Amino acid sequence: MTKQLVFIGERISKEKKQLAKELFNLTGSEYKQKSKRYKIEKELLNHTTELIQYLGDSLSTNVQVTKRIEIQATYIGELTTKSGISLKEAIQFISPIRNIIWTTFEKEIEDKISRLDILSSNKIIDPLIDEAIYILIKIYEENNKEIVEVAYRALEELSVPVIPITEDIGIMSIIGEIDTRRSALIMETALNKSSSLKFKVLFLDISGVEIIDTMVADNLFNVIYALKLLGVKTVITGIRPEIAQTTVKLGIDFKTIDTKSTLAQALKEIGIKDINKDI
């Protein structure tokens, strides 16, 4: 490190708290409001101060600071995502650091630091700031993925409702395509609900299932077998004529399983004529 770079680094480290405050003052209204509402101002200021310290260290010492920068950026990103601060606002908080630094030391730059030294320092500092921004973006992407996953999971659960019609009888109505992921959800929901609601019989209505192939049939058989282990009898209802023809062609054997053409027929056989009246 040249003496000039060491000087710049030491000045950045010395003024880190003031630089962090100035950076915070430049943030948008959303950032300020939400950080205040969620009481994270002090934490954000502390982590930003540490981040600026490491930027200074990158110029004044031979210490590798990239990992430390990443840690502080991660703390900042986790705080901002949990507080509902947008990615745009989060980036706009970090990116002006370089401008804050050179604006603060403008007079000293003119007197003691050459333009060449500024360029040299920028080559060291800029990639570190870019890395901090990259960490922020990565955290927001992971957070958004998690939000989408939770929403998708909730939507999936709504797609396999379990309705108790008596104390020990329930209906699970399946609509749409049954893929591997959804099969696992059907299995989990059927077992959990049947156990918690103490069902003795579960009607598995598949009238809304578009395609029954060997994989779907195998998944349904697995659900039925698992329920049997819990002492729950499963009756499949809603096998449409075209589905019946397809299963015959594929050699899928439903002979060992209790099936009914319609849910209404199945309910009528156990003495429930008006389902709406009994629910």
N, C-alpha and C positions, 0 to 999 in steps of 0.2 A: 504494500500500500504506500502511495506517496504521502508526503506530509499534508498536502492539500486535502486529499481524500480523508485522511485521518481527522483533520480539522473539521471537515464537514460532518463526518460521522459523530464526532464528539459533541458538536453543537446541536445536532438532531437529538441525540440522547439527552443532553442537558435540558432542552426545551420540549421534551416529549409531552409533558402534561399540558402545556400551553397549546402545542400543536394539536393534541387530541381534542381540546376544548374548542379550538377554532374550527376543526373539522366537523365537530358535532353541531356547531352553530350554523354551518352551511347546509345542513341536511334539510330535506323537504318537510312540509307540515305533517304528512302522514307518519314519517319516521319519528318525529318529535312527539306527536300526540300518542302514538301507540307505545313508544318506549316509556313514556311517562305513565300511561294508563296501566301498563303491565309491570311498572316499577323495575325496569331493567336499565335505566339510564346510567346508574353507577357502575354496573357490571360491564356495559358496553364501553363506557369511558375507560375503565381499567384495562380491558382487553385491547382496546385501541391504543392505549398508552404503551402497553407491552409490545404490540406490533410495531409501533414507531421506534421503540427502543431497539428492536432487532434490526430494523432498517438502518439505524445508526451504527449498530455493531457490524453490519455487513461492510461498512466503509472504514471503520476505525480498528477493527480486529480481524484476525484470521479465522475466527469461529464460523463454522457452517450454521447458518441461521434458517435455512429453508424449512426444515422440520418444525422449528419453533414458530415460524410465520404461519405454517399450515395449521398448527394447533390453535393459535390465537384466532385465525380466520374461521376455524371450525366452531370455536366458542361463539364468535359473533354471529355466524350463520345459524347456529342452533337457537340462539336467543331471538333473532329476527324472525325466523320461520314460526316459532311457537307464539310469537306476538302478532302474527298476521301481517307483518311488514312485507310489502311486495319485493320481488327480486330486483325490479328497477330501482326502487328506493335503496335497497341494500347495496347495490353496485355503486349508486351515486354517492353513497356514504364513503366507500373505500377509494374509489378512483381519483378524487381530488387531492389525495395525500401529497403527491409530487408537487402540485401547484402550491399547496399550503407551505410546503418546505421552502421552495424557492422564493415565494412572496415574503415569507418571514425573514429570510436572510438576504433580501435584495441588496441592502446597503453593503453588507459584508462581502457579497459576491462582487460588487463593483470594486471594492477596495482590495480584497485579498485573494479572490478566487478567479481564475481565468475561465473563459468559455470552454476551453479544452477540458478543464477539471470538471466542469458541470456535465459535459458530455460523457466523461469517464464514469462519473458517479451515477448518471442516468442508466448506463449500461449495466450497472450492478443493481440499482434500486428497482428499475422498471420491471424486470422479470419477476422480482419478488412480489411486487404489487399485483402483477398479472396472475401470479400463482394464487394469491389471496382471493382474487376475484373468481378464478377458476374453482377454488374450493367452495365459495359461496354458491356458484351456479350448480355445482355437483350436489350440495346439500339440498338446495331447492328442488332439484330434479328427483332426488330420492324421496323427499317429503311429498311431492306431488304424486309420485308413483304409489306411495303408501296410502294417500288419500283416495286415489282412484281404486286401489285394491280393496280398501274398506267399503267404498261405495258399491263396487262390483259384487263384493261378497254379500252385502245387504240386499242387493237386487236379486242375487241368486237365491238367497234364502226365501225371498218373497215368491220366487218362482216355483217353490215346492212346499206350499202350505199344508199343514196338518190340522185337520178340523175334528175335534171330538164331537160325536153325535149322541153318545150315551156315556155312562161312567167308564165302560171298558171297551168301547168301539170307536174307531177313528177312521178318517178318510185322508189319504194323501193323493192330491191331484197333480199329475205331472203334465206339463204342457211344453211343446217345443222339442228341440233336438236334445238327445242324451249323449254327451261326449264323455271322455274319461274324467274330466274335472267335475262335471255335473253328476256323474255317477257316484263319485266319492261323496258329494254333498247330499245326494239322495240317501245313500247308505247312512251317513252320519246323522241326518235329520230323522230318518225313520227309526233308528235305534234309540237316539236320545229322547225323542218325543214319546215313543212307545213305552220306554222305561219310566220316564218321569210322570206320564199320565196313566201308567198302569193299564195299558191296553191289553186285551186278550185277542182282539181281532183288528186287523188293519186292512181296509180296502185300498188297494193301489190302483187308482183309476188312470189308465193310459190312453183315454179317448183323444187327448190332445197331443199325443206323440205322433209325429209325422212319419217316422221310419223305424221299423223294428228289424234290425239285422242280427247276425250272430253275436256281435260284440254287445249290442244293447240287451239282447236276450240273456246273455251270460251275466251281465251286470245285474239284471233284474233277478235272476236265479240266486246270485250271491246275496242280494238284499233279503230275499225270501228265506234263504238258509240261515242267515245271521239272525233274523227275527225269530225263526223257529227255535234257535238256541236260547232265546230269551223267553220262550213259551208263548210267543205271539203267532197266531194263525194269519196268513196273508191270503187275501182273495184278490185276484187281478180282474179288473172290470174295464169295459170300454174297448175291447178288441174289435176293431172295425173289419168288415168283410175283406177289404183290400189288404189289410195287415195280416189277416188270417191266411189269405192266399200266399202272401210273401213268405210267411213262416213255414208253410207246408213245402214250398219250393226249396227253401233253404234247409229243410230237414230239422227245423227247430221243434222240439217236442215239449208241449205244455201239458201232456197227459198227467204228469204227477202233481200238477198245480191246480188248485181250485180256481176256475175262471168263470166269469159271467159276461154276457154280451153287453150289458149296460149296468151302470151304477144303480139306476132306479130298480132294475130287476133284482139285484143283489140285496138292496135294502128292503124290498118288499118281502123277500124270502125270510128275512129275520124279523118281520112284523113291523117294519117302519114304512108306512105308506106315504107320509108327507114329511120329507126331510126338513123343510123350512119350519114346520110346526114343532118338530122335535129338537131342533138346535136351540 
